[in-house]
Amino acid sequence: MRRARGLTAALAAGAVGVLGACAPQDRTPEVPVCTVRPAADLAPEQGVLFGVNLDWDAQSLADYTRDLGRRPAVVVSFTSVPLDDADVQNVTWAADQVRAEGGMLLLTLEPDQGLAAVTPDVVDRLADLLASFNESGVPVIVRFGHEMNGSWYAWGQQPEAYVRAFRDVAAALDERAPGTATMWAPNYAGGYPFVGGAFAAQPGAPGTALLDTDGDGTVTAADDAYAPYYPGDDVVDWVGMSLYHWGSAPPWGETEMPEPGKFAAQLTGTYDGLAGDETSAPDFYQVYGVEHGKPVAIPETAALVVTDDVLPWAQGLAVKRAWWHQVLAPDVATRFPQLKMVNWFEWDKHETEIGAHVDWTAAGHPALRDAFVADLPEALVFADEPRPCVPVGATATTEP
């Protein structure tokens, strides 16, 4: 899902103000050097990381943490790539807030100018920036070109170019930013090949033949929606797939209760319900989590509640709760032991796809937040309170 990436100057100033003792500072004998946590160590051995996808213009991480009474283990931010100066500033502000509150940054990179714009110089600049975050105590996971199997992004449905760009980014991170992991995150296969999108693969175009995985001469729902885009086990640390409850059936945009078991069925490619038979979708969890041995993430999730409709408040709560009872079920870690991260999409925004305003939040106001917190299972992993540290390579100083 696309969202605005800006961070207002006022909020940014507030973010800097909350760093306090948690910000990198002049070294004293009592303050240790920041630890660069290896990328391979970011997935928990037990449990599921709880994360949040914040609307940075509406709420700081400090405010969200205070209201929830928990420190998210993962905080999501988006940026275009190539990075311009404003992008660097916004991403740095996000990293500052993560450093202050604890956890790790999940940075989604959107190559809006096309994959050809992801040049070696662009990749090197990115890796150096993320290395500086790692050296100041902020682990990072890079989700490059998410939903690349979709037809709505400039980097979509170009398997050869996408894999090449992903591998270039991964190689630079491996060399320059060892505290940064990679995440490969396609769109859920329901509806594939998403005919009619602005960037849909065209017959005869470079790479299109790779999408015809069953060899029948056309790209259809019977083709594998994931495999042509997979960059390889050697460069993928995490796999992820965003799963939203947009409603029960077309036309989308109605506030409706999710079907029991919908989340698990979509994750495993077994969904056959009100939205139709989607069992042609591969079993994402089994193939990439179990067979490829990768930790699985749900980088974005939430349930649609249209606020333009005149609905009883309890109905909206019931829809949200029914969905979080699935994605954050107490037994989710035992049913899906490779599932290591779930991030809630905490936005209240206009959705152009349905022409309506949607409240996706789980903590948007006190009564809703109280219900959400009361239902959070013990299997979730939250961030520890951060400790002051000196960035790696910083010049030591002594107090007068």
C-alpha positions in Angstrom: 0.0 0.0 0.0 1.3 3.5 -0.9 1.3 6.3 1.7 2.8 9.7 2.1 6.4 9.7 3.2 6.9 13.2 4.4 7.7 14.2 8.0 6.7 17.7 9.0 9.3 20.0 10.4 7.4 20.5 13.6 7.3 16.7 14.2 10.9 16.3 13.2 11.9 18.9 15.7 9.9 17.0 18.4 11.6 13.8 17.4 15.0 15.4 17.9 13.8 16.8 21.2 12.8 13.4 22.7 16.2 11.8 22.1 17.5 12.9 25.5 20.1 10.5 27.0 19.3 7.9 24.4 21.0 9.9 21.6 24.6 9.2 20.6 26.7 11.5 22.7 30.3 12.3 23.6 31.9 9.3 25.0 32.5 9.0 28.8 33.9 6.0 30.6 30.4 5.0 31.6 28.9 5.1 28.1 29.6 2.0 25.9 30.2 2.1 22.2 27.1 1.2 20.3 26.8 -2.4 19.2 26.2 -3.2 15.6 23.7 -6.0 15.8 24.4 -8.5 12.9 21.7 -8.7 10.3 21.4 -12.4 10.8 20.4 -11.9 14.5 17.4 -9.7 14.0 14.8 -12.5 13.9 13.8 -13.7 17.4 14.4 -17.3 18.3 11.0 -17.4 20.0 7.9 -15.4 19.5 6.8 -12.7 17.0 8.1 -9.2 16.8 5.3 -6.6 17.1 5.7 -3.6 14.9 3.8 -0.5 13.7 3.5 1.4 10.5 3.1 5.0 11.7 1.7 8.0 10.0 4.7 10.1 10.9 3.0 13.4 10.2 0.2 12.6 12.7 2.1 10.9 15.6 5.6 10.5 16.9 7.0 7.1 17.9 7.3 8.5 21.5 3.6 9.3 21.6 2.6 6.0 20.2 4.9 4.1 22.6 3.5 6.1 25.6 -0.1 5.5 24.5 0.3 1.8 23.9 2.4 1.2 27.0 4.7 -1.0 24.9 7.8 -0.3 22.8 7.3 -1.6 19.2 10.1 -3.9 18.2 9.7 -2.7 14.6 8.9 0.7 13.1 8.1 1.1 9.4 9.2 4.0 7.2 9.0 4.6 3.5 11.3 6.5 1.1 11.9 6.9 -2.6 15.2 5.7 -4.1 17.3 7.3 -5.4 17.4 9.3 -2.2 17.4 13.1 -2.5 18.3 15.4 0.4 14.8 15.5 1.7 14.5 11.7 1.7 17.8 11.4 3.6 16.5 13.9 6.2 13.2 12.1 6.6 14.8 8.7 7.0 17.3 10.0 9.4 14.5 11.5 11.5 12.8 8.2 11.6 16.0 6.5 12.7 16.5 9.1 15.4 13.1 8.2 16.8 13.8 4.5 16.7 17.1 5.1 18.5 15.3 7.0 21.2 12.6 4.5 21.8 14.2 1.2 20.9 13.6 -1.5 18.3 14.6 -1.6 14.7 13.7 0.3 11.5 12.0 -1.5 8.6 12.8 0.8 5.7 10.7 0.3 2.5 12.5 1.5 -0.6 10.4 2.6 -3.5 12.3 3.0 -6.8 9.7 5.4 -8.3 11.9 6.4 -11.1 12.2 2.8 -12.3 14.7 0.1 -11.6 17.3 1.5 -14.1 17.7 4.5 -11.7 19.1 2.1 -9.0 22.7 2.7 -10.0 25.9 1.7 -8.2 26.3 5.2 -6.9 22.7 5.3 -5.6 23.2 2.0 -3.9 26.5 3.0 -2.3 25.0 6.2 -0.9 22.1 4.2 0.6 24.4 1.6 2.1 26.6 4.3 3.7 23.6 6.0 5.2 22.3 2.8 6.7 25.7 1.9 8.0 25.7 5.2 10.0 22.4 4.1 11.5 23.8 0.7 12.4 26.8 2.3 14.0 24.6 4.5 16.2 22.7 1.5 17.5 19.8 1.2 15.1 19.3 -2.1 13.3 17.6 -1.9 9.9 15.7 -4.2 7.6 15.4 -3.0 4.0 12.3 -4.0 2.1 13.3 -3.1 -1.5 10.6 -2.7 -4.1 7.8 -4.3 -2.3 4.8 -5.8 -4.3 7.1 -6.2 -7.3 4.7 -8.8 -8.7 1.9 -6.2 -8.9 1.1 -4.0 -11.9 0.7 -0.7 -10.1 4.4 0.4 -9.4 7.1 1.5 -11.7 9.2 -1.5 -10.6 6.4 -4.0 -11.1 6.3 -7.2 -13.2 10.0 -6.9 -14.4 11.5 -10.0 -12.9 15.0 -9.8 -14.5 15.5 -6.1 -13.7 14.0 -6.4 -10.3 16.2 -9.4 -9.2 19.3 -7.6 -10.5 18.5 -4.4 -8.6 17.7 -6.4 -5.4 20.9 -8.3 -5.6 22.9 -5.0 -6.1 21.3 -3.5 -3.1 21.9 -6.6 -1.0 25.6 -6.8 -2.0 26.2 -3.2 -1.0 24.5 -3.7 2.4 26.4 -6.9 3.0 29.7 -5.0 2.4 29.0 -1.7 4.0 26.2 -2.1 6.5 26.4 -5.4 8.3 23.7 -4.4 10.7 21.1 -4.1 7.9 19.1 -7.1 6.7 17.1 -7.5 3.5 13.4 -8.4 3.1 11.7 -9.6 -0.1 8.0 -8.9 0.0 5.7 -9.6 -2.9 2.0 -8.8 -3.0 -0.5 -11.6 -2.0 -1.2 -13.7 -5.1 -5.0 -13.3 -5.0 -5.9 -11.6 -8.3 -2.6 -12.2 -10.0 -1.5 -11.2 -12.7 -3.4 -8.0 -11.8 -4.4 -7.2 -15.4 -5.0 -3.6 -16.3 -2.5 -1.9 -14.0 -0.3 0.9 -15.4 2.8 -1.2 -15.2 1.3 -4.6 -16.2 3.7 -6.9 -18.1 3.0 -6.8 -21.8 3.3 -9.8 -24.2 6.8 -9.8 -25.8 8.3 -7.3 -23.4 11.7 -8.2 -21.8 11.2 -10.6 -19.0 7.6 -11.3 -19.6 8.3 -14.9 -20.7 9.7 -15.6 -17.3 6.3 -15.0 -15.8 4.8 -17.8 -17.8 5.8 -20.4 -15.3 3.5 -23.1 -16.6 4.6 -22.6 -20.2 1.2 -22.3 -21.8 2.1 -19.1 -23.6 0.2 -16.6 -21.5 0.4 -15.1 -18.0 -2.6 -16.1 -15.9 -3.6 -16.9 -12.4 -2.3 -20.4 -12.9 1.3 -19.0 -13.1 3.4 -18.7 -10.0 3.0 -15.2 -8.6 6.1 -15.3 -6.5 8.9 -17.4 -7.9 10.0 -15.4 -10.9 10.7 -12.4 -8.7 12.7 -14.2 -6.0 16.3 -12.8 -5.8 17.9 -15.9 -4.2 18.5 -17.4 -0.8 22.0 -15.9 -0.7 20.7 -12.3 -0.7 17.3 -12.6 1.1 17.3 -12.5 4.9 13.5 -12.1 5.5 10.5 -12.8 3.4 7.3 -10.8 3.9 3.8 -10.4 2.5 1.3 -7.6 3.5 -2.2 -9.0 4.2 -5.1 -6.6 4.7 -8.8 -7.2 5.2 -10.3 -4.9 2.6 -13.7 -6.4 3.0 -15.2 -9.7 2.0 -15.9 -9.5 -1.7 -15.9 -7.1 -4.6 -16.8 -4.3 -4.9 -14.3 -3.5 -2.1 -14.8 -0.7 0.3 -17.5 -2.0 2.6 -17.0 -2.5 6.4 -17.5 -6.2 6.8 -16.5 -8.9 9.3 -13.5 -11.0 8.1 -14.2 -14.7 7.5 -12.8 -17.0 10.2 -9.4 -18.4 9.1 -9.0 -15.9 6.3 -5.5 -14.7 7.4 -4.1 -18.2 7.7 -5.7 -19.3 4.4 -4.2 -16.4 2.5 -0.8 -16.9 4.0 -0.8 -20.6 3.0 -2.5 -20.3 -0.4 -5.6 -22.1 0.6 -8.2 -19.3 0.6 -11.5 -20.2 -1.0 -14.3 -18.0 0.3 -16.4 -15.0 -0.3 -13.8 -13.3 -2.5 -13.6 -16.3 -4.7 -11.4 -19.4 -5.1 -7.7 -18.3 -4.7 -6.2 -21.7 -4.2 -4.0 -21.3 -7.3 -1.9 -19.0 -5.1 1.3 -20.7 -3.9 1.7 -21.5 -0.2 3.9 -18.6 0.7 4.6 -19.7 4.2 5.5 -23.2 3.3 7.6 -22.4 0.3 9.6 -19.4 1.6 9.3 -19.8 5.3 9.8 -23.5 5.7 11.4 -24.8 2.5 13.7 -21.7 2.0 14.2 -21.4 5.7 13.5 -17.7 6.0 11.8 -15.8 8.8 8.4 -14.6 7.6 7.0 -11.1 8.2 3.6 -9.5 7.7 5.1 -6.0 7.1 1.6 -4.3 6.9 -1.8 -5.5 8.1 -5.1 -3.9 9.3 -8.8 -4.2 8.7 -10.9 -1.8 6.7 -13.4 0.4 8.6 -14.9 3.1 6.4 -15.5 6.2 8.4 -17.6 7.8 5.7 -20.3 5.3 6.6 -22.6 6.0 9.5 -21.8 2.9 11.6 -22.1 2.1 15.3 -18.7 2.4 16.9 -19.0 -1.1 18.2 -19.3 -2.4 14.6 -16.0 -0.9 13.6 -14.4 -2.3 16.8 -15.8 -5.8 16.0 -14.3 -5.8 12.5 -10.9 -4.7 13.8 -10.9 -7.1 16.7 -11.9 -10.0 14.5 -8.9 -9.3 12.3 -6.3 -8.8 15.0 -7.6 -12.0 16.7 -6.4 -13.7 13.5 -3.1 -12.0 12.8 -2.2 -11.7 16.4 -3.8 -14.9 17.7 -2.3 -16.4 20.9 -1.3 -19.6 19.0 0.1 -17.8 15.9 3.7 -18.5 16.9 3.1 -22.2 17.4 1.0 -22.6 14.3 3.5 -20.7 12.2 6.9 -20.9 13.9 8.6 -19.2 11.0 6.3 -16.1 11.4 8.6 -13.7 13.2 7.0 -10.2 12.6 3.6 -8.6 12.4 3.3 -4.8 11.8 0.0 -3.0 12.3 -0.9 -0.2 9.8 -1.7 2.7 12.1 -3.2 5.1 9.7 -6.5 7.0 9.3 -6.6 8.2 5.7 -8.4 8.6 2.4 -8.1 5.6 0.2 -8.2 6.5 -3.5 -8.8 2.8 -4.4 -12.3 3.0 -2.9 -12.9 6.7 -2.8 -13.5 6.8 0.9 -11.9 7.6 4.2 -10.7 4.6 6.2 -9.7 4.2 9.8 -7.1 1.4 9.8 -5.9 2.1 13.3 -5.8 -0.2 16.3 -4.8 2.6 18.8 -6.5 5.6 17.3 -8.5 6.5 20.4 -8.5 5.4 24.0 -11.3 2.8 24.0 -10.0 1.2 20.8 -6.5 1.1 22.2 -7.6 -0.4 25.5 -9.3 -3.2 23.6 -6.3 -3.8 21.4 -3.8 -3.8 24.3 -6.0 -6.2 26.3 -5.9 -8.7 23.5 -2.1 -8.6 22.8 -0.8 -12.2 23.3 2.2 -13.1 25.3 4.0 -14.5 22.3 4.6 -11.0 21.0 8.1 -9.6 21.3 8.5 -5.9 22.1 11.6 -3.7 22.2 13.7 -3.3 25.3 14.3 0.2 26.7 17.2 1.7 24.8 20.5 2.5 26.5 22.8 5.4 25.8 25.8 4.5 23.6 28.5 6.2 21.5 28.4 5.6 17.8 31.1 3.3 16.4 34.1 5.3 15.4 33.1 8.4 17.3 36.0 10.4 18.7 36.3 9.9 22.5 36.1 13.0 24.6 36.7 13.6 28.3 34.7 15.8 30.5 36.4 18.9 31.9 
